[in-house]
Amino acid sequence: MDVIHDWLTETPTHTCLRVNILKSFDIMNLEKTLVTLGEKLNTAHLPNFYFLKPDCLILERWPEGITTEKAKCEVIVDGACAAAVLRGSHVFAPGVLGLPPNCKLDDVVDIYGDIDGKCKRGLKIGFDGVKRFAGVGCLKKLRRDLFDEGIQPSGIAVQTLLPASRLPVVNDTLFPTGQVLLQNLPSLVCGWVVNAQPNEYILDMCAAPGNKTTHLAEMALNKAEKVLKVGGKLVYSTCTTTLEENEDMVKWALQNLPSLRLIPAEPLHGGPGLGSSSLTTEERLMVQRFGPENDPLRPTEDIYRNSIGFFIAAFTKVQQNTLI
């Protein structure tokens, strides 16, 4: 359990961008953005970036040793906002809890997260509760824009320059609409397992917010339909590491849905199913899970382990059945 806890609280070592293969992508735009960010950080050493697949762009951390001077002002944000900053996000106005009155627009500020949720919104003085340094940014809104009576704060309050995680602040807003999308790597692997093709029938049974659905549509060149037929593929995926929602559900399906047969969830980038599950060794090798484990049954590359908790299994329909 300690291993899972430590893994879940670590910031990923990379940012994953899904590239729309139906649109042209100018890699020079990304490089120009990184050069501009590097100038603000007084460094010419840019983060490494590369395509893992044509629709998957990986952006690594800024090199070690890049630092900024301690700012004169501290901005206190809620825990969720601090976590987003560590992933490379800006600070949006609703997440700000405390800001000294002497801060000016475009001041460089230190961003701290309120760990215990004890900071009261509108705090003017220094916060002496439990806090964690999340990064450094440039102030874009004053106190009156955030806390005055009747104000519904919105927009970017602090433009993040360097998160404590050193992940570059790069997101889909820097590119033309529909060209790229921030998406966790295991979610892309799920789409690769489905391997949608034009004119196939596809059913997404949990399309919220729909990132994987649009990925499938792009893979199928926007020519897919919906419904599962005999010989079709059903992909079961979750964003959790729990045995009950992953391997146990696969076993339940195999025992209760005779129309389905487990098949390898290829491409297999994640580790095998847990050894403590009720799956056979052969079945464990057909599924894939993303977590801190590195099972010798199928060793996993670091980039796939250093991500969110995720699980993928694939079935094929072998006979007509009213349940599926």
N, C-alpha and C positions, 0 to 999 in steps of 0.2 A: 504493500500500500504506500509506503514511503517513496518508493521508486516512481509510482504513478503520480503522487503529489508533486514531487520535485520536477518531473517531466512536464506536468500541466502548468506549472508556474514559471517555466522558462520561456523566454522570448525566442521565436524562430530565428534561425541564422540567415534567413532569406525572405524575400518578398516574391510571390508568384503572381504573374499577370497572364490572364488568358487573352490570347490574340485572336481576333475575329478573322478566320481564314478567307472569309468572303469579301474582305476589304483589304486594300493595300496598306502596308505598315511601313512607316519610315523610321528605321532604327536611328537615323541621325537626329531625329527629334528628341529621342531619349538621351542621346549623348550630349546634345546641347543643354538639356535640362540639368544633367549631372554636372556639366562644366560650370553652369551658373551657380548651382548649389555649392560646388567646390570653391568658387571665388568667395562666396559668403563665409565659408569655413576656413579660408586662407590655406587651401591645399590644392595641389594639382594631381594628387593621387585619387583616382576615381574608383568607385566600387566596380567589381567585376560583374558582368552580365552576359547571359548566353541563352540560346534556345535549347530547352530540353527536348521539345518536339516543335513542329511548325506552329502549333497553337499554344505553346507554353513557354513564356519568357521568365527566366529566373534572374533576380537581381539580388546580389549579395550585400553584405554590410560594408560600410565605410571602413578603410583600413584602421587598424589599431593605432593609437597615438594621436588621433585627431581629437582635440579638446577645445573648449571655449572658456573664456574667463568667467568667473562667478559674477552673475548679474546683481544689480543693486536691488531689484525687486523680485519677490516671489509671488507666483500665482498658484492658488490652491484649487485643484479640480477634484471632481468626484472619482471614485475608484474605476468606474467603467471608462471614463474619459482618459485617465492615466494609462489604462491598459491599451487603449486605442493609440495613444501617443507612442507607446513602446513598440507598436506595430507599424509606425510611420505615418500616423494621422496628424492633422492639425487639431487644435483645440477649438471646438465650437461653443458658442456663447452659452447654451443651456448647461454646459458642464462646469462652468466656472463658479466656484464657491466664495473665494476670497481674493481681494486685490487691494493693495495699499492705495490711498488717494493721491499720492505724489507721483504715481507712474504716468508717463507721457506716451503718446502714440509713437510707435516704432522703437520704443525702448526694448533692449534685450532683457528678457525675463527668464528666471528659472521656473520650471513647471514641476509642481509637487502634487502627488496624489494623496487624498485623504483615505488612509487605509481602513480605519475603523468607522468611517461615516459619522464622525463627531463634529465636523466643521459646519457651522451655521452659515447659510447663504447670506452674502453681503458683508462678510468679515472684512474689517479695515486694518486690524493690527496683525502682528505675526502670529501664526498658528503654532501652538505648542503641543498639539496632539501627535499621534503616530502618523508619519507621512513618509512617502518614498519619492525620491528624485526620479522624474520621468523624462526630463529633457530640457533643452533650451530653445526659446523661440522669440519671435518679434511681436510685440503687443499691437493689436489692430483695433481694439475697442477700449474705451475708458469706462470708469465706474458708472457714469451716468447712463451709458449705453447698455449696461448689464443689470443694474440694480435699482434704478429710479422707479418710483411707484408708477404702475400702469404700463411699464415696459415689458414687452414679450421678446426677450433677447433671441437673436437669430444670427446666423452667419459665423464667419471665422473670428474668434476673439484673440487667438494667439496663433501666428503662423509658425509652425514648428520648423526649426532649423536643423537640430541634431537631437534625436531621441537618445536616451541613455543606452538603448540597445544598439545604436549606431546603424539602424536600418534607414536607408534613404527615404526621404519623404517624396515618394512618387506614387501617383494614383491616376485613375482614369480621367480625372478632370484636366490633365495635361495633354490629352490627346483628343482628336476629333470624336464626336459622339458615336458610340457603337464600335469603336476600333479596338479598345482593350477593356478589360474588367478585372478588378482585384478578385481572385478566387483561390481558396486553399488548394494545394497540390492534390491531396487525395480526392477532392471533388472532381478534378480533371481526370484523374485515373478512372473514376467511375464512368465518365463519358467514354474513355478509351475502351473500357471493357464492353460497353454496349456496342460501340463501333457502328453507329447509325449510318445507314446508306440511303441514297435517294429512293423514294417510292416504297420504303418499308413502313410497316405499321408499328407505331411506338406509343406506349402508354406510360406516362409519368404519374405515379400515384401519390406523389408528395411534392408538388411543384410550388414550393413557397420558400424563397421569393421567386424561384424560377431560373436560377443561374445554370443549373445542370440541364434544364429543359432547352434553354437557348443554345447551350453548347451542342446538344444533340441536333438541334435544328440546323446549326451551322455545319456540322459534320455531314448531315443529310442534304446539304445544299438547299435547305428550306423546302424540301419536297417529301417530307415524311407525313404519315397518317397515324391514326391511333386505333389500336386493338391488338390483342395477342392471339396468334394462331398456333396450331400444331406445328412444331418445328421452329417456333419463334423462341426468343431469348427473354428471360425475366431476370433483371438484375436487382438484388436486394442490397441496399446500402444504408448505413447509419453513421451519424457523427458522434459515436460514443465508444468507449472501450469495455463496457460491461458485458460479461459473459451471457447474461440473461437476454439481452437484446440482440446479440450477435450469433454466436455458435449455437446457443440453445434454440433460437428461432429457426435456424437452418435445419437442425435435427427435427424440430416439430414439423416443419414443412415436408421433410422426407418421409416422416412417419404417417402424416395425415393427408397428404396431397399426392396420391399415386400418379397423377398426370404429369408430375414434375420430376426431372432427374438433374442432380447436381453436376455441373460441368466446370472446368477450370475458368476462373474469373480473369482471363488473360486480357491485357498484359499483366503479369504478376509482379508488381513492384513492391507490395507490402509483404510483411511476414506471414507465416502460416497461422492457422487457427490455434487457439491456446491448447497446450497439451493437457490441461486439466478439464477440458470440455469432453462431451460425450461423442464427439466426432471421431471417426477412425483416422488413422494416419493418412490414408489416401484422401479422405474428405478434408482434413486439415490443410493438405497441400493444394486443394482446389480453391479455397477461399483465401482472402488476404485481409490482414488487419494492420493498422498504422498506430503504433504506440511506442513506448520506450523499450519493449523487448527486442532482443536480437537473437532469435531462435536459430540454432545451428541446423535445424531441419530445412530452413531456407533463409540464409543470412540476407539482411536488408541494407541497402546503401543509406548512408547518413542523411541524405537530403530527404528521403522518404520517411525516416524515423523522426526527423526534426520538424514536425508539423502538428496538425491537430489529430485528436483521436478519431479514427474512422474504421469502417469495416465494409467489405464488399464480398458478396457471393453471387454466383450466376447459376441459373437453372435453364433447362430447355423443356418445352412442353412436348411430351411424347404421345399423348392421346387426348381426345376431346373430353372435357369434363365440365360440369356445370359450375364448379367452384372457382375455376380460373379462366 
